């Protein structure tokens, strides 16, 4: 999987998903026209910057549309995609 920078706050994968920081505590994951808003917190791990997110961050799609519950397999795929996008940006992901 490879990525390209969209701007200073977002990247797009060759798989078609986009991860874009939208505020100090929010990030959007966009895929196939669906948007999932993720609560994020800056952190530090082993002296390097990281992003902290909740373990269920990928459980439900979008606030603007009716919620769609994600299966456990879909949540795992989305989390792995998110982690890959963050790694491209030099950030590790801590899940709590």
SULGIHU-V822948 format. One record per residue. N is the residue number from 1. RES is the residue in one letter. OMEGA is omega in whole degrees, 0 to 359 (none if undefined). D_CENTER is the distance of its C-alpha to the mean C-alpha in Angstrom with 2 decimals. Layout:
n=N res=RES omega=OMEGA d_center=D_CENTER
n=N res=RES omega=OMEGA d_center=D_CENTER
This chain:
n=1 res=X omega=177 d_center=15.08
n=2 res=X omega=185 d_center=15.31
n=3 res=X omega=170 d_center=13.50
n=4 res=X omega=178 d_center=15.10
n=5 res=X omega=173 d_center=14.58
n=6 res=X omega=178 d_center=14.73
n=7 res=X omega=182 d_center=15.63
n=8 res=X omega=185 d_center=15.26
n=9 res=X omega=184 d_center=11.91
n=10 res=X omega=179 d_center=10.15
n=11 res=X omega=176 d_center=10.28
n=12 res=X omega=179 d_center=11.21
n=13 res=X omega=175 d_center=11.85
n=14 res=X omega=175 d_center=15.32
n=15 res=X omega=175 d_center=14.11
n=16 res=X omega=178 d_center=13.34
n=17 res=X omega=181 d_center=9.65
n=18 res=X omega=173 d_center=8.34
n=19 res=X omega=187 d_center=5.50
n=20 res=X omega=173 d_center=7.77
n=21 res=X omega=184 d_center=8.66
n=22 res=X omega=179 d_center=11.22
n=23 res=X omega=182 d_center=13.03
n=24 res=X omega=184 d_center=13.82
n=25 res=X omega=182 d_center=12.03
n=26 res=X omega=179 d_center=9.49
n=27 res=X omega=177 d_center=6.42
n=28 res=X omega=173 d_center=6.39
n=29 res=X omega=183 d_center=5.08
n=30 res=X omega=180 d_center=8.69
n=31 res=X omega=178 d_center=10.78
n=32 res=X omega=178 d_center=14.57
n=33 res=X omega=178 d_center=15.07
n=34 res=X omega=182 d_center=12.95
n=35 res=X omega=177 d_center=10.47
n=36 res=X omega=178 d_center=8.39
n=37 res=X omega=184 d_center=8.31
n=38 res=X omega=173 d_center=6.63
n=39 res=X omega=181 d_center=9.23
n=40 res=X omega=175 d_center=8.83
n=41 res=X omega=175 d_center=11.96
n=42 res=X omega=178 d_center=13.25
n=43 res=X omega=179 d_center=15.19
n=44 res=X omega=178 d_center=17.34
n=45 res=X omega=180 d_center=18.05
n=46 res=X omega=177 d_center=21.27
n=47 res=X omega=180 d_center=21.70
n=48 res=X omega=179 d_center=18.45
n=49 res=X omega=176 d_center=15.55
n=50 res=X omega=177 d_center=12.52
n=51 res=X omega=177 d_center=9.66
n=52 res=X omega=177 d_center=10.60
n=53 res=X omega=179 d_center=8.87
n=54 res=X omega=182 d_center=11.09
n=55 res=X omega=180 d_center=11.92
n=56 res=X omega=183 d_center=11.90
n=57 res=X omega=183 d_center=8.58
n=58 res=X omega=183 d_center=8.45
n=59 res=X omega=185 d_center=12.22
n=60 res=X omega=178 d_center=12.87
n=61 res=X omega=169 d_center=12.09
n=62 res=X omega=174 d_center=12.94
n=63 res=X omega=185 d_center=15.35
n=64 res=X omega=180 d_center=17.57
n=65 res=X omega=175 d_center=18.50
n=66 res=X omega=182 d_center=19.91
n=67 res=X omega=175 d_center=17.49
n=68 res=X omega=179 d_center=16.94
n=69 res=X omega=178 d_center=16.62
n=70 res=X omega=175 d_center=14.54
n=71 res=X omega=179 d_center=16.64
n=72 res=X omega=179 d_center=16.02
n=73 res=X omega=179 d_center=15.84
n=74 res=X omega=178 d_center=13.26
n=75 res=X omega=180 d_center=11.07
n=76 res=X omega=178 d_center=11.72
n=77 res=X omega=180 d_center=11.02
n=78 res=X omega=179 d_center=7.57
n=79 res=X omega=179 d_center=6.92
n=80 res=X omega=177 d_center=8.90
n=81 res=X omega=180 d_center=7.30
n=82 res=X omega=180 d_center=3.96
n=83 res=X omega=179 d_center=6.98
n=84 res=X omega=178 d_center=8.99
n=85 res=X omega=179 d_center=7.29
n=86 res=X omega=179 d_center=7.52
n=87 res=X omega=177 d_center=10.93
n=88 res=X omega=180 d_center=12.00
n=89 res=X omega=178 d_center=11.69
n=90 res=X omega=181 d_center=13.67
n=91 res=X omega=173 d_center=11.41
n=92 res=X omega=179 d_center=11.44
n=93 res=X omega=174 d_center=9.34
n=94 res=X omega=181 d_center=11.80
n=95 res=X omega=178 d_center=11.61
n=96 res=X omega=none d_center=14.43
